[in-house]
Amino acid sequence: MADFRRTAVTSFHGVASHPSMVRSLLAAALLATAAPLAAQVHVSPAVDPKVALLRDKALDGDNYAWEIVEGLTTEVGPRLAGTEAEARARDWAVRRLTAMGFANVRVEPFDMPVWVRGYEHAEIVAPFPQPMVVAALGNSGSTGPAGVTGEIVAFDSVDALKAAPDDLVRGKIVFVDHRMPANQDGSGYGEFGAPRRQGPTIASKKGALAIVIRSIGTDHHRNPHTGVMSFSDGAKPIPAGALTVPDAEQLVRILKRGQPVTMRLVLQSQTHQGQSANVIAEVPGRDPSLPPILVGGHLDSWDQGTGAIDDGAGVAIATAAAKQIMDAGRPLRTIRIIWFGAEEPGLFGGNAYRAKYGKQPHHALIESDFGADKIWKVDSKLGDARKPEAEAIGKVLAPLGIVTGSFTEADGSDIGPMLADGLPGVGLSQDGTRYFDLHHTPDDTLDKIDPAQLRQNVAAWTAVLGVLSGGIEEPKARKRR
């Protein structure tokens, strides 16, 4: 720029000697040069006022989400995958979605193995006899009614268990401890979930009688956290349970006394072949040839609480946002609402949808499955060509206190395999600071949901759908003349 300024002044010499004339000609030259540069500058898309209005309407007055999660948890309650309770939840969902005016409401079943919890009990037999609170992990082997009794061998991590000689573990009850921290993004779940996901297989292959872990949770309530695990690499199923965090810490103190510790464990359970299903509904788009937008959560829950935050809130948020769009008019693209079945025992509903629809194009996949606390960040994976669309999403969410994160990633449990296949998606990150206080416990109940934060979720989802839908056409009766 400095070089240009010197050249301009030299060329003006002798053409106009008056200083004001020189300044005017110089400014004109600068503007003429700047014009092509300005054309190259990326301008963020403006917020569609209709979408902003829908966002604000949902924030101020949405009741759909609360009515859905309140009805589901009150009239159905716990919804263990593949059980009669989950079947009742599907019937409830069909009635509710139909009454709300959605189209093409249907149930798409699939077969699956069904694990059902039975009687549970744990106690320290020696050296300091006392009861402990335990919950079987999903797919745990059964002790039978007599239970098992054995000496405890303790490890502070899965890696320590993995490195232990088989002789140290054989015939004993393994205990794995850990220290899972609370954090906003829930990232600790990946690392600290290893005792539940990998521990039972490792313990079994080393000849353990059973395994108990410190619950994968961040609370200090005397509530055990259940969750799925599986036996892999040919490992024989053994009893596997989770002690509450206070009980796990009590066991650590007992072990530090330096005496052999004996535990009696009863974890009864049954496994049989059964069936689950996805519940699907739609807001039909004006152009059915366009790829749909998939929004959803999972209908099933664990059996200890009523599945309010995991994931009654998720299906409620997704459905309420779609209803907000439908109330406003007809979107260009179809919005497909999915209440996935059997997510908790292994993404069965997501995999069933993937097998049937996963090779078809989708405009975007979005899933709510992390409670109902405020959304604080949005990520997207829409591709370079659709970056303006991703930026528009970020801009319309900013007034809700939501920051824009990555443009190359999105997440979701049921939709995760399809995202990995290359389908586009959007990820709305909820505050997970207290999520693992409640997740998979008897405390997962309706009273843990804050209605104001629930509405913020619906407002964010409504805004995202408003951008992705390609424009909403008001019904003719509503059009202003």
GIPE-V289229 format. One record per residue. N is the residue number from 1. SS is DSSP state (@ for helix, = for strand, . for the rest). PHI is phi in degrees with one decimal (none if undefined). NEAR is the number of other ideal C-beta (glycine too) atoms within 10 Angstrom. Layout:
n = {N:N}
ss = {SS:SS}
phi = {PHI:PHI}
near = {NEAR:NEAR}
This chain:
n = {1:2:3:4:5:6:7:8:9:10:11:12:13:14:15:16:17:18:19:20:21:22:23:24:25:26:27:28:29:30:31:32:33:34:35:36:37:38:39:40:41:42:43:44:45:46:47:48:49:50:51:52:53:54:55:56:57:58:59:60:61:62:63:64:65:66:67:68:69:70:71:72:73:74:75:76:77:78:79:80:81:82:83:84:85:86:87:88:89:90:91:92:93:94:95:96:97:98:99:100:101:102:103:104:105:106:107:108:109:110:111:112:113:114:115:116:117:118:119:120:121:122:123:124:125:126:127:128:129:130:131:132:133:134:135:136:137:138:139:140:141:142:143:144:145:146:147:148:149:150:151:152:153:154:155:156:157:158:159:160:161:162:163:164:165:166:167:168:169:170:171:172:173:174:175:176:177:178:179:180:181:182:183:184:185:186:187:188:189:190:191:192:193:194:195:196:197:198:199:200:201:202:203:204:205:206:207:208:209:210:211:212:213:214:215:216:217:218:219:220:221:222:223:224:225:226:227:228:229:230:231:232:233:234:235:236:237:238:239:240:241:242:243:244:245:246:247:248:249:250:251:252:253:254:255:256:257:258:259:260:261:262:263:264:265:266:267:268:269:270:271:272:273:274:275:276:277:278:279:280:281:282:283:284:285:286:287:288:289:290:291:292:293:294:295:296:297:298:299:300:301:302:303:304:305:306:307:308:309:310:311:312:313:314:315:316:317:318:319:320:321:322:323:324:325:326:327:328:329:330:331:332:333:334:335:336:337:338:339:340:341:342:343:344:345:346:347:348:349:350:351:352:353:354:355:356:357:358:359:360:361:362:363:364:365:366:367:368:369:370:371:372:373:374:375:376:377:378:379:380:381:382:383:384:385:386:387:388:389:390:391:392:393:394:395:396:397:398:399:400:401:402:403:404:405:406:407:408:409:410:411:412:413:414:415:416:417:418:419:420:421:422:423:424:425:426:427:428:429:430:431:432:433:434:435:436:437:438:439:440:441:442:443:444:445:446:447:448:449:450:451:452:453:454:455:456:457:458:459:460:461:462:463:464:465:466:467:468:469:470:471:472:473:474:475:476:477:478:479:480:481}
ss = {.:@:@:@:@:@:@:@:@:@:@:@:.:.:.:.:.:.:@:@:@:@:@:@:@:@:@:@:@:@:@:@:@:@:@:@:@:@:@:@:.:.:.:.:.:.:.:.:@:@:@:@:@:@:@:@:@:@:@:@:@:.:.:@:@:@:@:@:@:@:@:@:@:@:@:.:.:.:.:.:.:.:.:@:@:@:@:@:@:@:@:@:@:@:@:@:@:@:@:.:.:.:=:=:=:=:=:=:=:=:=:=:=:=:=:=:=:=:=:=:=:=:=:=:=:=:.:.:.:=:=:=:.:=:=:=:.:=:.:.:.:.:.:.:.:.:.:=:=:=:=:=:=:=:=:.:.:@:@:@:@:@:@:.:.:@:@:@:@:.:.:.:=:=:=:=:.:.:.:.:.:.:.:.:.:.:.:@:@:@:@:@:.:@:@:@:@:.:@:@:@:@:@:@:@:.:.:.:.:=:=:=:=:=:.:.:.:.:.:.:.:.:.:.:.:.:.:=:.:.:.:.:.:.:.:.:.:.:=:=:=:=:=:.:@:@:@:@:@:@:@:@:@:@:@:.:.:.:.:.:.:=:=:=:=:=:=:=:=:=:=:=:=:=:=:=:=:=:=:=:=:=:=:.:.:.:.:.:.:.:.:=:=:=:=:=:=:=:.:.:.:.:.:.:.:.:.:@:@:@:@:@:@:@:@:@:@:@:@:@:@:@:@:@:@:@:@:@:.:=:=:.:.:.:=:=:=:=:=:=:.:.:.:.:.:.:.:@:@:@:@:@:@:@:@:@:@:.:.:.:.:=:=:=:=:=:=:.:.:.:.:.:.:.:=:=:=:=:=:=:=:.:.:@:@:@:@:@:@:@:@:@:@:@:@:@:@:@:@:@:.:.:=:=:.:.:.:.:.:.:.:.:.:.:.:@:@:@:@:@:@:.:.:.:=:=:=:=:=:=:.:.:.:.:@:@:@:@:.:.:.:.:.:.:.:@:@:@:.:.:@:@:@:@:@:@:@:@:@:@:@:@:@:@:@:@:@:@:.:.:.:=:=:.:.:@:@:@:.:.:.}
phi = {none:-62.3:-62.6:-61.9:-61.2:-64.3:-63.9:-64.7:-65.2:-62.6:-70.8:-79.8:-61.9:87.4:-85.3:-147.1:-90.4:-75.1:-55.6:-65.9:-65.4:-62.3:-62.9:-65.1:-66.6:-64.6:-62.3:-62.9:-66.0:-63.1:-63.3:-63.2:-76.3:-71.7:-56.5:-63.6:-66.2:-62.7:-63.7:-88.4:-75.3:-75.0:-106.1:-64.4:-65.2:-74.7:-74.8:-66.1:-60.4:-66.2:-67.6:-60.7:-64.3:-64.0:-56.8:-68.6:-63.3:-65.7:-65.2:-83.1:-148.0:-68.1:-117.5:-57.8:-62.6:-61.7:-62.3:-68.4:-69.7:-66.3:-65.7:-63.8:-75.7:-83.5:-90.0:-117.8:84.4:-60.3:-137.6:-62.1:-57.6:81.3:-97.2:-61.2:-65.6:-67.1:-63.8:-63.6:-64.2:-64.9:-60.5:-61.8:-62.4:-61.1:-62.9:-67.7:-64.2:-66.2:-64.0:-78.4:96.8:-72.2:-102.0:52.8:-71.0:-154.2:-119.1:-120.0:-80.6:-152.8:-86.8:-165.3:-76.4:-115.5:-102.3:-128.1:-70.9:-121.4:-66.6:-134.2:-161.6:-141.4:-154.6:-83.4:-87.0:-153.8:-88.4:-125.2:-56.4:-172.3:-78.1:-132.6:-101.7:-137.8:-134.1:-66.3:-81.0:-58.1:78.5:-57.0:-69.0:-97.9:-79.5:78.0:-63.8:-75.2:75.4:-131.8:-129.3:-162.1:-76.9:-81.5:-120.1:-109.8:-137.8:-94.2:-167.1:-66.0:-61.2:-66.5:-62.8:-61.4:-80.8:-71.7:-62.9:-58.1:-62.5:-71.2:-100.2:-55.2:77.9:-115.1:-97.0:-78.9:-123.2:-116.6:-101.7:-170.2:-134.6:-82.8:-86.4:-84.6:-151.8:-65.0:-91.6:69.4:-66.9:-64.1:-62.1:-63.1:-72.3:-85.2:-79.1:-59.2:-56.2:-78.0:-77.0:-106.6:-54.7:-60.1:-64.8:-62.9:-61.5:-61.6:-69.2:-92.0:89.8:-66.5:-74.5:-167.5:-140.5:-126.4:-124.3:-67.8:-51.2:-80.8:-158.5:-116.7:-90.5:-127.2:-84.9:-88.3:-121.5:-78.2:-98.4:-85.7:151.4:-81.8:-147.8:-144.3:-94.2:-117.4:56.4:76.8:-68.6:-75.3:-60.6:-126.3:-61.0:-140.2:-136.5:-119.3:-82.0:-61.3:-59.5:-61.2:-69.8:-62.2:-67.8:-63.1:-63.0:-60.6:-64.1:-63.2:-61.5:-69.2:-69.9:86.6:-102.4:-58.4:-115.9:-114.0:-122.3:-107.8:-131.8:-122.0:-133.4:-93.4:-160.6:-136.9:-130.7:-149.9:-79.5:-152.3:-144.6:-129.1:-167.4:-94.7:-105.7:-125.3:-143.9:-142.3:-106.1:-63.0:-86.6:-68.3:-119.8:-67.1:-77.8:-80.0:-61.0:-78.9:-100.2:-96.7:-131.2:178.8:-159.4:-115.6:-79.4:-73.2:-146.5:-76.0:-94.5:-85.2:-102.6:-108.6:63.3:-74.6:-85.7:-132.1:-140.0:-56.9:-61.6:-63.4:-66.8:-67.5:-62.5:-61.5:-70.5:-62.5:-64.6:-62.9:-66.6:-59.6:-65.5:-63.6:-64.9:-79.2:152.5:-114.8:-73.4:-66.6:-101.4:-67.6:-104.0:-106.5:-96.3:-121.9:-103.0:-66.3:-93.3:52.6:-74.3:-59.6:-81.9:145.0:59.4:-62.6:-66.6:-62.2:-69.8:-66.6:-63.9:-59.7:-63.9:-90.2:-123.3:-64.2:-90.0:-83.2:-66.7:-129.1:-71.8:-170.4:-115.5:-141.2:-136.7:-105.9:-154.3:-150.2:91.1:-138.5:-77.4:-53.0:-77.1:-120.3:-148.3:-123.3:-114.6:-151.2:-138.5:-108.1:95.2:-59.9:-66.5:-107.5:-59.9:-56.9:-65.8:-63.8:-67.9:-63.3:-61.2:-59.3:-69.4:-75.1:-88.1:-55.5:-63.5:-89.1:80.6:-103.3:-94.4:-89.4:-102.4:-82.9:-102.8:-125.4:-151.2:-151.4:-147.0:156.3:-70.7:-65.9:-88.4:-53.7:-60.9:-73.1:-62.8:-65.9:-71.1:114.8:-70.8:-76.1:-160.3:-129.1:-119.2:-105.4:-91.3:-87.2:-68.0:-100.7:-57.1:-109.2:-59.7:-83.9:-75.3:-115.1:-56.0:64.9:-124.2:-63.6:-81.0:-79.6:-134.2:-58.8:-63.5:-82.1:-91.7:-90.4:-56.8:-65.8:-69.3:-61.2:-65.6:-61.8:-60.5:-63.7:-61.1:-65.6:-64.3:-61.2:-63.0:-63.0:-64.7:-60.9:-72.3:-68.4:-69.5:84.5:109.8:-108.7:-98.9:-65.8:-57.2:-56.8:-65.1:-94.1:-64.3:-75.7:-93.6}
near = {7:5:7:12:12:9:10:16:12:9:11:16:9:7:9:13:9:8:8:8:12:16:12:12:16:15:10:11:16:14:10:9:12:11:9:8:8:9:8:6:6:8:9:10:17:10:18:18:8:14:24:16:12:24:26:15:15:27:19:9:9:24:13:21:30:19:14:24:28:17:16:26:25:11:12:22:16:19:30:23:29:24:18:10:17:23:19:14:27:21:12:18:26:17:13:22:25:12:9:19:12:21:12:13:19:12:15:15:13:17:12:21:15:19:22:15:19:15:13:20:16:24:16:19:14:14:12:12:10:11:11:22:19:26:26:25:33:24:18:29:21:18:25:13:9:9:19:16:17:17:14:17:23:19:23:15:17:22:12:12:25:15:9:16:8:10:9:13:22:12:11:21:27:28:26:24:18:21:11:19:10:15:15:14:15:19:11:18:19:9:12:20:18:19:30:26:17:18:27:30:21:24:32:25:18:20:15:24:22:26:31:30:29:26:33:24:26:24:19:11:17:13:23:30:31:27:23:19:24:15:18:13:8:8:16:10:16:24:28:28:27:29:25:24:23:16:22:22:14:16:23:14:9:18:16:9:9:8:11:10:20:17:25:20:24:22:27:19:22:10:14:9:9:18:15:26:24:25:25:23:24:20:25:17:22:16:11:10:7:16:16:21:27:26:28:32:27:31:30:28:29:26:22:20:25:23:32:25:29:25:32:31:32:31:31:30:35:29:29:26:31:28:24:23:24:20:15:21:18:17:25:15:24:23:25:25:26:28:30:31:33:30:27:25:22:17:20:25:29:26:19:23:26:18:10:12:18:16:10:9:10:18:24:28:26:23:30:28:23:28:30:31:22:19:27:19:19:25:20:28:21:21:13:8:7:17:14:13:19:25:19:22:28:20:19:25:24:14:14:18:12:23:12:16:17:13:17:12:12:25:17:26:19:29:29:17:16:22:18:8:10:8:23:22:23:26:22:26:19:27:19:21:15:15:23:25:20:23:26:29:25:19:19:27:18:18:9:19:21:13:14:8:16:23:23:24:30:28:27:28:29:26:32:27:28:28:23:25:26:17:15:20:15:12:9:7:5:9:9:4:2}
